[in-house]
Amino acid sequence: MKKQKLVKKRHAAKELDSVYFLKLVMYFIFGSMWVHVTSANWAIPLPVGLVIGVGFASHEHFKIDRKIELAVLLVATFLFYFLAPRFIVQF
């Protein structure tokens, strides 16, 4: 009787739903971070959270999820540009 070879299947690394949801919340919070540098005559809004969020998304392990995370980040960035919460640095 021949011995059967055991074939080990590679299981794809899966992410828990709670971890995925927390990452989406993290990207939404990063998208809300704006710094407004103002002076007497001018104001420059800087999307600091967008830069940080894109940095985190570029090192994402799952490339399929990266598109969704970048979409959440961009929507939050444009949404919070028009909303009131912001950091203001005056010169």
Stockholm file with secondary structure:
# STOCKHOLM 1.0

chainA/1-91         MKKQKLVKKRHAAKELDSVYFLKLVMYFIFGSMWVHVTSANWAIPLPVGLVIGVGFASHEHFKIDRKIELAVLLVATFLFYFLAPRFIVQF
#=GR chainA/1-91 SS CCCCCCCCCCCCCCCCHHHHHHHHHHHHHHHTCCEEEECSSCEEEECHHHHHHHHHHHTCSCHHHHHHHHHHHHHHHHHHHHSSCCEEEEC
#=GC SS_cons        CCCCCCCCCCCCCCCCHHHHHHHHHHHHHHHTCCEEEECSSCEEEECHHHHHHHHHHHTCSCHHHHHHHHHHHHHHHHHHHHSSCCEEEEC
//
